[in-house]
Amino acid sequence: MILPFKFCRWGEQYDGKGSSMKYTDKWAERSIGDGWAKWGDKWDEHFDVHRHGVKQGETWWEGERGERWNRTWGENHNGSGWLHKYGRSSSGEHWDTHVQQETWYERYPHFGFDHCFENSVQLREVRKPPRTL
């Protein structure tokens, strides 16, 4: 068996006024017998300064013989205290409901260089170059 290949990409954008966009996309594959098994998930969210926005995503799997499964989901946020949640899967699951829940999202960046530096052993091990006159 060959070890799995893994891939990931993510991003965040903030306008400095309270709106944001975030996403991630992860997937992997592994050799099994005469084929490859593959799986992954992705999601994104977009919010404006008034707490209106959408979160949506997908989880999927593909077997070495070509069999497939996926689930998609979403949430609509309109700032009213109610969320519209919906989704479905290739195996027959489905939902479409409204729930009372406050909207939460990161309006501003929640990390910076200092946070990254404090949480990265490798970054802290980089030595400063000598100062030349």
N, CA, C and O of each residue as an XYZ file, in Angstrom:
532
protein
N       0.845     -1.189      0.000
C       0.000      0.000      0.000
C       0.885      1.246      0.000
O       1.887      1.304      0.713
N       0.516      2.217     -0.786
C       1.210      3.500     -0.840
C       0.583      4.436      0.182
O      -0.639      4.482      0.326
N       1.427      5.181      0.892
C       0.911      6.144      1.865
C       0.054      7.196      1.183
O       0.251      7.481      0.002
N      -0.890      7.774      1.903
C      -1.791      8.760      1.284
C      -1.092     10.064      0.929
O      -0.175     10.515      1.616
N      -1.554     10.651     -0.161
C      -1.173     12.011     -0.528
C      -2.204     12.929      0.100
O      -3.400     12.646      0.032
N      -1.772     14.015      0.705
C      -2.707     14.942      1.335
C      -2.483     16.338      0.778
O      -1.347     16.749      0.539
N      -3.561     17.053      0.578
C      -3.516     18.404      0.051
C      -4.432     19.289      0.880
O      -5.458     18.829      1.381
N      -4.075     20.531      1.023
C      -4.915     21.449      1.771
C      -4.638     22.871      1.300
O      -3.495     23.238      1.027
N      -5.683     23.650      1.210
C      -5.515     25.081      0.976
C      -6.574     25.800      1.793
O      -7.670     25.281      2.010
N      -6.239     26.983      2.235
C      -7.187     27.763      3.025
C      -6.856     29.231      2.849
O      -5.763     29.603      2.420
N      -7.831     30.050      3.193
C      -7.602     31.484      3.096
C      -8.605     32.263      3.920
O      -9.683     31.771      4.253
N      -8.230     33.480      4.238
C      -9.088     34.394      4.984
C      -8.868     35.791      4.430
O      -7.740     36.174      4.119
N      -9.946     36.550      4.310
C      -9.852     37.951      3.900
C     -10.767     38.777      4.791
O     -11.909     38.397      5.050
N     -10.258     39.900      5.251
C     -11.020     40.812      6.103
C     -10.916     42.201      5.489
O      -9.858     42.581      4.988
N     -12.008     42.962      5.525
C     -11.964     44.312      4.954
C     -11.627     45.380      5.987
O     -11.504     46.551      5.629
N     -11.475     45.011      7.258
C     -11.160     45.972      8.310
C     -12.373     46.711      8.840
O     -12.249     47.512      9.766
N     -13.552     46.457      8.269
C     -14.785     47.124      8.696
C     -15.782     46.146      9.305
O     -16.843     46.558      9.775
N     -15.452     44.847      9.302
C     -16.338     43.862      9.910
C     -16.836     42.783      8.975
O     -17.515     41.861      9.427
N     -16.529     42.857      7.689
C     -16.930     41.763      6.807
C     -15.726     40.846      6.581
O     -14.573     41.267      6.673
N     -16.030     39.580      6.285
C     -14.949     38.619      6.115
C     -15.345     37.516      5.150
O     -16.526     37.282      4.892
N     -14.324     36.841      4.623
C     -14.489     35.678      3.762
C     -13.419     34.678      4.187
O     -12.247     35.031      4.309
N     -13.827     33.422      4.413
C     -12.893     32.366      4.797
C     -13.220     31.120      3.993
O     -14.371     30.895      3.620
N     -12.192     30.304      3.726
C     -12.432     29.048      3.027
C     -11.335     28.043      3.362
O     -10.240     28.412      3.786
N     -11.648     26.788      3.166
C     -10.662     25.714      3.245
C     -11.078     24.618      2.271
O     -12.262     24.431      1.992
N     -10.099     23.910      1.768
C     -10.332     22.810      0.840
C      -9.261     21.767      1.138
O      -8.076     22.017      0.921
N      -9.670     20.592      1.636
C      -8.728     19.531      1.996
C      -9.129     18.265      1.257
O     -10.314     17.954      1.135
N      -8.137     17.539      0.767
C      -8.434     16.264      0.147
C      -7.204     15.372      0.220
O      -6.088     15.848      0.427
N      -7.420     14.074      0.049
C      -6.338     13.097      0.120
C      -6.690     11.926     -0.775
O      -7.851     11.726     -1.133
N      -5.682     11.160     -1.130
C      -5.907      9.950     -1.904
C      -4.881      8.906     -1.489
O      -3.789      9.234     -1.023
N      -5.256      7.635     -1.668
C      -4.388      6.541     -1.254
C      -4.565      5.390     -2.231
O      -5.685      5.074     -2.633
N      -3.463      4.771     -2.607
C      -3.496      3.610     -3.486
C      -3.993      2.402     -2.702
O      -3.459      2.066     -1.645
N      -5.027      1.755     -3.243
C      -5.579      0.546     -2.623
C      -5.783     -0.473     -3.734
O      -6.597     -0.253     -4.631
N      -5.060     -1.576     -3.690
C      -5.203     -2.585     -4.730
C      -4.873     -2.005     -6.093
O      -3.786     -1.468     -6.306
N      -5.828     -2.118     -7.018
C      -5.627     -1.611     -8.376
C      -6.175     -0.208     -8.572
O      -6.206      0.282     -9.701
N      -6.603      0.446     -7.517
C      -7.206      1.770     -7.674
C      -6.773      2.728     -6.585
O      -5.845      2.468     -5.819
N      -7.478      3.843     -6.547
C      -7.195      4.899     -5.573
C      -8.462      5.244     -4.822
O      -9.518      5.409     -5.432
N      -8.374      5.357     -3.509
C      -9.474      5.890     -2.703
C      -9.186      7.369     -2.495
O      -8.040      7.753     -2.261
N     -10.215      8.196     -2.579
C     -10.052      9.645     -2.449
C     -11.128     10.177     -1.513
O     -12.240      9.652     -1.474
N     -10.795     11.219     -0.760
C     -11.774     11.821      0.133
C     -11.378     13.257      0.405
O     -10.226     13.651      0.227
N     -12.363     14.033      0.842
C     -12.049     15.420      1.146
C     -13.239     16.171      1.708
O     -14.351     15.650      1.786
N     -12.978     17.405      2.097
C     -14.052     18.303      2.508
C     -13.616     19.736      2.247
O     -12.426     20.048      2.201
N     -14.600     20.585      2.082
C     -14.333     22.005      1.853
C     -15.497     22.804      2.400
O     -16.620     22.306      2.484
N     -15.229     24.030      2.768
C     -16.281     24.937      3.220
C     -15.827     26.360      2.976
O     -14.637     26.641      2.834
N     -16.800     27.246      2.930
C     -16.490     28.668      2.837
C     -17.571     29.443      3.573
O     -18.685     28.960      3.775
N     -17.215     30.650      3.966
C     -18.189     31.533      4.610
C     -17.922     32.958      4.156
O     -16.776     33.371      3.979
N     -18.996     33.689      3.973
C     -18.947     35.088      3.536
C     -19.919     35.876      4.409
O     -21.104     35.547      4.469
N     -19.426     36.918      5.089
C     -20.278     37.747      5.938
C     -20.026     39.216      5.657
O     -18.895     39.628      5.397
N     -21.107     40.011      5.715
C     -20.954     41.458      5.562
C     -20.932     42.118      6.940
O     -21.022     41.434      7.960
N     -20.814     43.424      6.970
C     -20.695     44.158      8.238
C     -21.966     44.084      9.088
O     -21.921     44.390     10.279
N     -23.091     43.688      8.504
C     -24.371     43.612      9.218
C     -24.685     42.201      9.724
O     -25.819     41.924     10.114
N     -23.691     41.312      9.720
C     -23.838     39.926     10.165
C     -24.712     39.096      9.228
O     -25.225     38.054      9.635
N     -24.887     39.524      8.012
C     -25.609     38.741      7.015
C     -24.578     37.924      6.250
O     -23.534     38.440      5.851
N     -24.880     36.644      6.050
C     -23.910     35.844      5.330
C     -24.343     34.421      5.102
O     -25.460     34.019      5.425
N     -23.417     33.668      4.531
C     -23.648     32.276      4.167
C     -22.431     31.451      4.579
O     -21.287     31.869      4.405
N     -22.708     30.268      5.131
C     -21.688     29.246      5.345
C     -22.143     28.043      4.537
O     -23.322     27.689      4.563
N     -21.223     27.410      3.820
C     -21.601     26.249      3.026
C     -20.409     25.317      2.878
O     -19.258     25.744      2.979
N     -20.692     24.037      2.638
C     -19.596     23.094      2.523
C     -20.004     21.780      1.898
O     -21.173     21.534      1.600
N     -18.990     20.936      1.708
C     -19.200     19.612      1.131
C     -18.158     18.655      1.697
O     -16.993     19.017      1.864
N     -18.587     17.428      1.990
C     -17.709     16.321      2.336
C     -17.946     15.247      1.288
O     -19.090     14.988      0.915
N     -16.872     14.614      0.807
C     -17.040     13.629     -0.261
C     -16.050     12.475     -0.107
O     -15.052     12.573      0.607
N     -16.359     11.385     -0.796
C     -15.525     10.197     -0.791
C     -15.709      9.482     -2.118
O     -16.814      9.433     -2.657
N     -14.621      8.926     -2.645
C     -14.679      8.117     -3.864
C     -13.852      6.864     -3.628
O     -12.678      6.954     -3.269
N     -14.458      5.688     -3.827
C     -13.770      4.419     -3.598
C     -12.895      4.015     -4.762
O     -12.951      4.610     -5.838
N     -12.086      2.998     -4.535
C     -11.144      2.548     -5.568
C     -11.836      1.935     -6.777
O     -11.219      1.800     -7.834
N     -13.096      1.563     -6.642
C     -13.850      1.008     -7.774
C     -14.797      2.031     -8.398
O     -15.646      1.680     -9.218
N     -14.647      3.294     -8.007
C     -15.457      4.350     -8.604
C     -16.725      4.699     -7.852
O     -17.431      5.629     -8.242
N     -17.037      3.963     -6.763
C     -18.226      4.310     -5.993
C     -18.023      5.678     -5.344
O     -16.905      6.039     -4.977
N     -19.115      6.439     -5.206
C     -19.017      7.814     -4.710
C     -20.088      8.103     -3.667
O     -21.164      7.504     -3.661
N     -19.754      9.050     -2.779
C     -20.692      9.558     -1.784
C     -20.331     11.010     -1.519
O     -19.156     11.375     -1.543
N     -21.351     11.848     -1.265
C     -21.073     13.227     -0.853
C     -22.221     13.776     -0.017
O     -23.351     13.294     -0.080
N     -21.897     14.794      0.764
C     -22.895     15.508      1.568
C     -22.604     16.995      1.413
O     -21.466     17.428      1.599
N     -23.622     17.777      1.076
C     -23.492     19.230      1.000
C     -24.387     19.853      2.065
O     -25.417     19.290      2.434
N     -23.980     21.018      2.553
C     -24.743     21.681      3.607
C     -24.570     23.186      3.469
O     -23.639     23.670      2.824
N     -25.483     23.905      4.088
C     -25.375     25.355      4.082
C     -26.154     25.983      5.221
O     -27.037     25.365      5.816
N     -25.800     27.236      5.510
C     -26.501     28.038      6.513
C     -26.646     29.450      5.974
O     -25.673     30.053      5.518
N     -27.849     29.969      6.025
C     -28.091     31.376      5.685
C     -28.274     32.152      6.985
O     -29.082     31.771      7.832
N     -27.532     33.229      7.138
C     -27.586     34.077      8.331
C     -28.116     35.446      7.909
O     -27.548     36.080      7.020
N     -29.197     35.905      8.539
C     -29.744     37.216      8.164
C     -29.756     38.204      9.325
O     -30.353     39.275      9.218
N     -29.098     37.855     10.444
C     -29.006     38.774     11.569
C     -30.241     38.839     12.443
O     -30.305     39.674     13.345
N     -31.232     37.981     12.204
C     -32.487     38.025     12.963
C     -32.471     37.145     14.209
O     -33.402     37.205     15.012
N     -31.429     36.326     14.387
C     -31.414     35.356     15.475
C     -31.908     33.987     15.037
O     -31.928     33.048     15.833
N     -32.307     33.868     13.775
C     -32.738     32.591     13.210
C     -31.813     32.224     12.053
O     -31.443     33.081     11.251
N     -31.441     30.946     11.970
C     -30.617     30.447     10.872
C     -31.431     29.502     10.011
O     -32.236     28.720     10.517
N     -31.217     29.576      8.717
C     -31.779     28.603      7.794
C     -30.676     27.591      7.518
O     -29.653     27.936      6.926
N     -30.874     26.337      7.946
C     -29.898     25.270      7.748
C     -30.475     24.272      6.754
O     -31.641     23.891      6.849
N     -29.651     23.854      5.803
C     -30.129     22.950      4.769
C     -28.991     22.066      4.287
O     -27.818     22.399      4.458
N     -29.341     20.946      3.690
C     -28.323     20.064      3.140
C     -28.923     18.785      2.611
O     -30.114     18.515      2.767
N     -28.057     17.995      1.973
C     -28.471     16.701      1.455
C     -27.229     15.865      1.165
O     -26.115     16.383      1.089
N     -27.442     14.569      1.005
C     -26.332     13.683      0.675
C     -26.754     12.742     -0.442
O     -27.939     12.578     -0.729
N     -25.761     12.134     -1.059
C     -26.041     11.191     -2.138
C     -26.651      9.893     -1.611
O     -27.134      9.082     -2.402
N     -26.639      9.677     -0.284
C     -27.257      8.478      0.288
C     -28.703      8.713      0.725
O     -29.310      7.834      1.337
N     -29.262      9.891      0.418
C     -30.670     10.147      0.693
C     -30.968     11.048      1.874
O     -32.129     11.397      2.094
N     -29.971     11.434      2.636
C     -30.218     12.370      3.741
C     -30.656     13.714      3.160
O     -30.245     14.094      2.063
N     -31.490     14.422      3.906
C     -31.814     15.794      3.515
C     -32.416     16.513      4.708
O     -33.078     15.901      5.547
N     -32.187     17.799      4.778
C     -32.759     18.622      5.841
C     -32.909     20.045      5.332
O     -32.140     20.509      4.490
N     -33.902     20.716      5.855
C     -34.193     22.107      5.510
C     -34.985     22.663      6.687
O     -36.190     22.434      6.792
N     -34.320     23.381      7.561
C     -34.948     23.796      8.805
C     -34.486     25.192      9.208
O     -33.492     25.706      8.696
N     -35.215     25.783     10.120
C     -34.838     27.068     10.712
C     -34.661     26.845     12.210
O     -35.499     26.213     12.855
N     -33.573     27.363     12.756
C     -33.295     27.212     14.185
C     -32.966     28.571     14.777
O     -32.384     29.431     14.115
N     -33.346     28.748     16.031
C     -33.033     29.998     16.713
C     -31.600     29.909     17.225
O     -31.283     29.093     18.091
N     -30.752     30.756     16.680
C     -29.335     30.734     17.033
C     -28.710     32.044     16.572
O     -28.977     32.514     15.466
N     -27.887     32.622     17.417
C     -27.211     33.862     17.041
C     -26.110     33.582     16.024
O     -25.503     32.510     16.030
N     -25.864     34.533     15.171
C     -24.788     34.430     14.190
C     -23.461     34.750     14.855
O     -23.334     35.738     15.578
N     -22.473     33.900     14.599
C     -21.121     34.161     15.072
C     -20.152     33.969     13.913
O     -20.221     32.973     13.192
N     -19.268     34.911     13.742
C     -18.181     34.776     12.781
C     -17.071     35.721     13.204
O     -17.299     36.644     13.986
N     -15.884     35.494     12.695
C     -14.747     36.348     13.031
C     -14.770     37.567     12.125
O     -14.528     37.470     10.922
N     -15.063     38.716     12.719
C     -15.176     39.959     11.959
C     -13.819     40.561     11.625
O     -13.676     41.295     10.647
N     -12.825     40.242     12.446
C     -11.482     40.800     12.275
C     -10.465     39.678     12.430
O     -10.758     38.672     13.075
N      -9.281     39.828     11.854
C      -8.264     38.775     12.005
C      -8.026     38.466     13.483
O      -7.925     39.374     14.309
N      -7.940     37.203     13.797
C      -7.778     36.776     15.182
C      -6.349     36.334     15.489
O      -6.086     35.787     16.560
N      -5.439     36.564     14.569
C      -4.053     36.200     14.790
C      -3.170     37.162     14.008
O      -3.643     37.882     13.129
N      -1.925     37.166     14.327
C      -0.943     37.993     13.641
C       0.426     37.361     13.798
O       0.536     36.210     14.219
N       1.464     38.103     13.463
C       2.808     37.550     13.524
C       3.158     37.087     14.934
O       3.707     35.999     15.104
N       2.848     37.896     15.947
C       3.190     37.524     17.324
C       2.541     36.200     17.713
O       3.182     35.354     18.336
N       1.287     36.019     17.354
C       0.586     34.769     17.659
C       1.241     33.598     16.931
O       1.456     32.542     17.527
N       1.558     33.775     15.659
C       2.217     32.712     14.895
C       3.578     32.380     15.495
O       3.929     31.209     15.638
N       4.349     33.416     15.848
C       5.680     33.223     16.416
C       5.605     32.457     17.734
O       6.395     31.541     17.965
N       4.667     32.825     18.593
C       4.522     32.159     19.886
C       4.129     30.693     19.738
O       4.444     29.882     20.609
N       3.447     30.340     18.652
C       2.946     28.980     18.468
C       3.748     28.153     17.474
O       3.307     27.070     17.090
N       4.915     28.631     17.045
C       5.707     27.907     16.061
C       7.112     27.646     16.588
O       7.937     28.556     16.669
N       7.371     26.395     16.946
C       8.700     26.019     17.423
C       9.728     26.265     16.323
O      10.808     26.789     16.596
N       9.405     25.893     15.076
C      10.355     26.053     13.980
C      10.690     27.519     13.743
O      11.851     27.851     13.505
N       9.713     28.389     13.801
C       9.966     29.810     13.570
C      10.836     30.392     14.679
O      11.708     31.220     14.412
N      10.609     29.972     15.904
C      11.421     30.487     17.019
C      12.859     29.997     16.956
O      13.741     30.625     17.542
N      13.123     28.884     16.255
C      14.485     28.356     16.152
C      15.321     29.056     15.085
O      16.531     28.838     15.021
N      14.719     29.877     14.260
C      15.477     30.606     13.234
C      16.342     31.646     13.933
O      15.851     32.470     14.705
N      17.642     31.593     13.646
C      18.570     32.526     14.288
C      18.623     33.834     13.516
O      18.487     33.859     12.292
N      18.822     34.911     14.249
C      18.999     36.219     13.625
C      20.348     36.243     12.923
O      21.336     35.760     13.476
N      20.410     36.793     11.720
C      21.717     36.899     11.059
C      22.587     37.912     11.806
O      22.063     38.835     12.431
N      23.904     37.746     11.745
C      24.776     38.707     12.428
C      24.654     40.083     11.786
O      24.468     40.208     10.576
N      24.762     41.085     12.602
C      24.695     42.465     12.106
C      26.050     42.843     11.536
O      27.087     42.609     12.157
N      26.031     43.416     10.377
C      27.280     43.890      9.774
C      27.285     45.397      9.778
O      26.248     46.036      9.599
N      28.453     45.959      9.983
C      28.583     47.416     10.019
C      28.998     47.961      8.694
O      29.154     49.173      8.546
